[in-house]
Amino acid sequence: MPVFNAEKYLKKSIESILHQTYPAWELIIIDNGSEDDSFLLCQEYAKNEERILVLHQYQNKGVSAARNLGVEKATGNYITFLDADDWVAEDYLETMVKTAKDTQADMLVCQYQKVYDGDRDAERVKSMDDKSEPQRFAAKAYNREEYVSQCLLEGYTHCWGVFYKLSLLEGIRFPSRVTIGEDVLFLIDIILQAEKIVMTGYDGYRYYINENGAMNRKFTPSYMDQILCWQKAKKKLLDKYPMIEDKINSILVVSTMLVVGKLSALSKEELGGFQKEIEECQKIVQEYGNQKEIVKLLPQGYALKVKIFRSSPMLYMKMYGAWKR
């Protein structure tokens, strides 16, 4: 669990692990240079629970460095990641471990429930009441190519809510120089090594939609990593799976338009400092935004956005910025 200034969320997250029905776990918390009382709170939990290990980095080295340190310290047969503002159901570890063993999965992916601010405090940590629903525990196995095309490129790009055999991570780490999309690049490296990938209908992970999260903040140059990660992903995947080229290019276009949206929210004066970034976005959309096979794959609404942006980038940004503000 990487932690940075998460004091207001930590109690629910940590206690969801303390309440697990599966006893053989270790929780490795990496405090990433927090400026609030996150580290002290984690230490208090560790004093009373020997299965919790708290490590402290005096500088914020980023979530990738924190997760990488956790991987290096892990000792179990399986490893999974939990964000500090998320939590899991009581039967999460028990269900995931059993399913991973039963299916002999190298990588086991579960479903998740989105939780918004108004519901966060109302939902207690619990397992689902009705365990008789067969669909909830249905598991489907994929080979690498199937998982890439049917899952990874369809939105399963998060590293949390996934169980990995620890042995699978030998030599694989999160890229430390990518601040957005590091999950995608990590997952691709894992997928290309995994012999068996399984997805279950079990939905024991609670994903908190944090309005103060990184993706909801003002544009900075690091947002260009949202484009960079898919450019890197393309290089990693196309040699093995050339048939996904149009799909991955459509994702690259969508990622670029998301960055354009962030840029559009800036003032005219602020935009003047990001001409290089604007030109990079224009280049990508101009290259791929008029290819019919790619446009067909764009989510609803994006084809129109791309068409307007290709025709008049600054007009699009002015209109979109005014709407967002």
C-alpha positions in Angstrom: 0.0 0.0 0.0 1.6 3.3 -1.1 0.7 6.2 1.1 1.0 9.9 0.6 -1.0 12.4 2.6 -3.8 9.9 3.0 -4.5 10.4 6.7 -8.3 10.9 6.2 -8.6 7.7 4.3 -6.2 5.3 5.9 -8.3 4.0 8.8 -10.9 2.4 6.5 -8.3 1.0 4.2 -6.1 -0.6 6.9 -9.0 -1.9 8.9 -10.5 -3.6 5.8 -7.3 -5.8 5.9 -7.5 -6.3 9.7 -11.0 -7.6 9.2 -10.1 -10.2 6.6 -11.4 -13.8 7.0 -8.2 -15.0 5.6 -5.5 -14.9 8.3 -2.2 -15.5 6.5 -1.5 -12.0 5.1 1.1 -9.3 5.5 0.4 -5.7 4.8 3.4 -3.6 3.6 2.8 0.1 3.9 5.2 2.5 2.2 4.8 6.1 3.4 6.0 8.2 0.5 7.1 11.3 2.4 3.7 12.3 3.7 3.4 15.8 5.2 0.4 14.9 7.3 0.0 12.3 10.1 -0.2 9.4 7.7 3.1 7.8 8.9 2.2 8.1 12.6 -1.2 6.6 12.0 0.4 3.6 10.1 2.9 3.2 12.9 0.1 3.0 15.5 -1.5 0.1 13.6 1.9 -1.6 13.2 2.5 -1.5 17.0 -0.6 -3.7 17.6 -0.3 -5.9 14.6 2.8 -7.9 13.7 1.5 -8.6 10.2 1.8 -4.9 9.3 5.2 -3.6 8.2 5.6 0.2 7.8 8.4 1.7 5.7 9.1 5.4 5.4 10.6 7.3 2.5 11.6 10.8 3.5 11.0 12.1 0.0 8.0 11.6 -2.2 9.5 9.4 -4.9 6.2 8.6 -6.5 3.8 5.7 -6.4 5.9 3.5 -8.6 8.9 3.7 -6.3 6.7 2.9 -3.3 5.1 -0.1 -5.0 8.5 -1.3 -6.2 9.8 -1.2 -2.6 6.8 -3.2 -1.4 7.4 -5.8 -4.1 11.0 -6.2 -2.9 9.9 -6.7 0.7 7.1 -9.1 0.0 7.5 -12.7 1.1 4.2 -14.4 0.3 3.2 -16.6 -2.6 0.9 -14.0 -4.0 1.0 -10.2 -4.0 -1.7 -7.6 -4.6 -1.8 -3.8 -4.4 -4.3 -1.6 -2.4 -4.4 2.1 -2.8 -4.6 4.1 0.4 -8.1 5.6 -0.2 -9.6 2.2 -1.3 -10.6 -0.8 0.7 -11.7 -4.4 0.3 -14.5 -6.7 1.4 -13.9 -9.0 4.4 -13.7 -12.1 2.2 -11.5 -10.5 -0.4 -8.2 -12.2 0.4 -9.9 -15.6 1.1 -11.9 -15.5 -2.1 -8.9 -14.4 -4.3 -6.5 -16.9 -2.8 -8.9 -19.8 -3.2 -9.8 -18.8 -6.7 -6.1 -18.3 -7.7 -5.3 -21.8 -6.3 -8.3 -23.5 -7.8 -7.7 -22.0 -11.3 -3.9 -22.2 -11.1 -3.8 -18.6 -12.3 -0.6 -16.7 -12.5 -2.6 -13.5 -12.6 -6.1 -13.3 -11.2 -8.3 -10.2 -11.8 -11.4 -9.3 -9.9 -14.2 -6.8 -10.4 -14.7 -3.7 -8.3 -17.3 -1.3 -7.1 -17.0 2.4 -7.5 -17.6 4.4 -4.4 -18.3 8.2 -4.4 -17.9 10.7 -1.6 -21.5 10.5 -0.5 -21.4 6.8 -0.1 -17.9 6.4 1.3 -18.6 6.7 5.0 -22.0 5.0 4.8 -20.6 1.7 3.5 -19.3 -0.5 6.2 -16.5 -3.0 5.6 -18.2 -6.3 4.8 -18.4 -9.1 2.4 -21.3 -9.5 0.0 -24.3 -11.1 1.7 -25.4 -13.3 -1.2 -22.6 -15.8 -2.0 -25.0 -18.0 -4.0 -24.8 -15.9 -7.2 -22.9 -18.1 -9.6 -22.0 -15.1 -11.8 -20.3 -13.4 -8.9 -17.7 -16.2 -8.7 -17.6 -17.2 -12.3 -14.0 -17.3 -13.6 -12.8 -17.2 -17.2 -9.3 -18.0 -18.3 -7.5 -16.1 -21.0 -4.3 -16.6 -22.9 -2.0 -13.5 -23.4 -3.4 -12.4 -26.7 -7.0 -12.8 -25.6 -6.4 -10.8 -22.4 -4.6 -8.0 -24.2 -7.3 -7.5 -26.8 -10.4 -8.3 -24.7 -9.5 -6.9 -21.3 -6.4 -4.7 -21.2 -7.4 -2.6 -24.2 -11.0 -2.5 -23.0 -10.2 -0.7 -19.8 -8.6 -3.2 -17.3 -5.5 -1.1 -16.9 -5.3 -0.9 -13.1 -2.8 -2.9 -11.1 -5.0 -3.0 -8.0 -7.7 -5.6 -7.6 -5.3 -8.2 -9.2 -3.5 -11.1 -7.6 -0.1 -12.0 -9.0 2.1 -14.9 -8.2 5.1 -13.2 -6.6 7.5 -15.3 -8.6 6.0 -13.8 -11.8 7.3 -10.3 -10.7 10.9 -11.4 -10.8 12.7 -8.7 -12.8 9.5 -6.7 -13.4 8.9 -3.4 -11.7 6.8 -0.2 -12.2 8.5 2.4 -14.4 9.7 5.1 -12.1 9.8 7.9 -14.7 6.1 7.6 -15.7 3.7 9.3 -13.4 0.4 8.5 -15.3 -0.2 5.1 -16.9 2.5 3.3 -15.0 0.0 0.5 -14.3 -0.4 -0.2 -18.0 3.3 -0.7 -18.6 3.7 -2.8 -15.5 0.7 -5.0 -16.5 2.0 -5.5 -20.0 5.3 -6.8 -18.7 3.3 -9.2 -16.4 0.9 -10.3 -19.1 3.8 -11.2 -21.5 5.2 -13.5 -18.8 2.0 -15.0 -17.5 1.0 -18.5 -18.6 -2.6 -18.3 -17.3 -4.6 -15.2 -16.7 -8.0 -15.5 -15.1 -10.8 -13.0 -14.5 -13.4 -13.6 -11.8 -16.9 -12.0 -11.4 -16.1 -11.5 -7.7 -16.3 -7.8 -6.9 -14.6 -7.5 -3.5 -12.5 -4.3 -4.3 -13.9 -0.9 -3.4 -12.5 1.8 -5.7 -13.0 5.3 -4.3 -13.5 8.1 -6.8 -11.4 10.8 -5.2 -12.1 14.2 -6.6 -8.7 15.4 -5.3 -6.9 12.6 -7.1 -4.1 13.1 -9.5 -6.3 12.8 -12.6 -8.5 15.6 -11.4 -5.8 18.2 -10.8 -4.7 21.1 -12.9 -2.6 20.4 -16.0 1.1 20.0 -15.5 3.7 18.7 -18.1 3.5 15.3 -16.3 0.0 14.8 -17.8 1.8 14.1 -21.1 2.6 10.7 -19.6 -0.9 9.7 -20.3 0.1 9.8 -24.0 3.6 8.5 -23.4 2.4 5.4 -21.6 0.3 4.3 -24.6 3.1 5.1 -27.0 5.4 2.8 -24.9 2.6 0.2 -24.7 2.3 0.2 -28.5 6.0 -0.5 -28.8 5.8 -3.4 -26.3 2.8 -5.0 -27.9 2.7 -4.6 -31.6 5.6 -6.9 -32.5 3.6 -9.8 -30.8 0.1 -8.7 -31.6 0.0 -6.6 -34.8 -3.7 -7.1 -35.2 -4.4 -4.7 -32.3 -2.7 -1.7 -34.0 -6.0 0.2 -34.8 -7.4 -0.4 -31.3 -4.3 0.8 -29.5 -4.1 3.8 -31.8 -7.7 4.7 -31.0 -6.8 4.6 -27.3 -3.8 6.8 -28.0 -6.2 9.3 -29.7 -8.6 9.2 -26.7 -5.7 9.7 -24.3 -4.5 12.7 -26.3 -8.0 14.2 -26.3 -8.1 13.8 -22.5 -4.8 15.8 -22.3 -6.3 18.4 -24.7 -9.2 18.7 -22.3 -6.8 19.4 -19.4 -5.0 22.0 -21.4 -8.3 23.6 -22.4 -9.1 24.3 -18.8 -6.1 26.6 -18.5 -6.3 30.4 -19.0 -5.0 32.0 -22.2 -1.9 33.2 -20.4 -1.2 29.8 -18.9 -1.6 28.1 -22.3 1.2 30.2 -23.7 3.7 28.1 -21.7 2.5 24.8 -23.2 2.9 25.3 -26.9 5.1 22.2 -27.2 2.5 20.0 -25.5 -0.3 21.4 -27.7 1.7 20.8 -30.8 2.4 17.2 -29.7 -1.4 16.6 -29.2 -2.1 18.1 -32.6 0.4 15.9 -34.3 -1.1 12.7 -32.9 -4.7 13.6 -33.6 -3.8 14.8 -37.1 -2.0 11.5 -37.8 -4.7 9.1 -36.5 -7.9 11.1 -36.3 -8.9 10.7 -39.9 -8.3 7.0 -40.3 -11.7 5.3 -40.7 -10.8 2.1 -38.9 -9.5 4.1 -36.0 -12.4 6.5 -35.9 -14.8 3.5 -35.8 -13.2 2.3 -32.6 -13.5 5.7 -30.7 -16.0 5.8 -27.8 -19.2 7.7 -28.5 -18.6 11.4 -28.7 -14.9 11.3 -29.3 -15.2 11.0 -33.1 -16.9 14.5 -33.1 -14.3 15.9 -30.7 -11.5 14.7 -32.9 -13.1 16.1 -36.0 -13.5 19.6 -34.4 -10.0 19.5 -32.9 -8.4 18.5 -36.2 -10.2 21.2 -38.0 -9.5 24.0 -35.5 -7.5 23.1 -32.4 -7.6 26.5 -30.7 -11.3 26.9 -31.4 -12.0 23.5 -29.9 -9.9 24.3 -26.8 -11.6 27.6 -26.4 -15.1 26.1 -26.6 -14.2 23.1 -24.4 -12.5 25.3 -21.8 -15.5 27.6 -21.6 -17.7 24.6 -21.1 -15.5 23.0 -18.4 -15.2 26.3 -16.5 
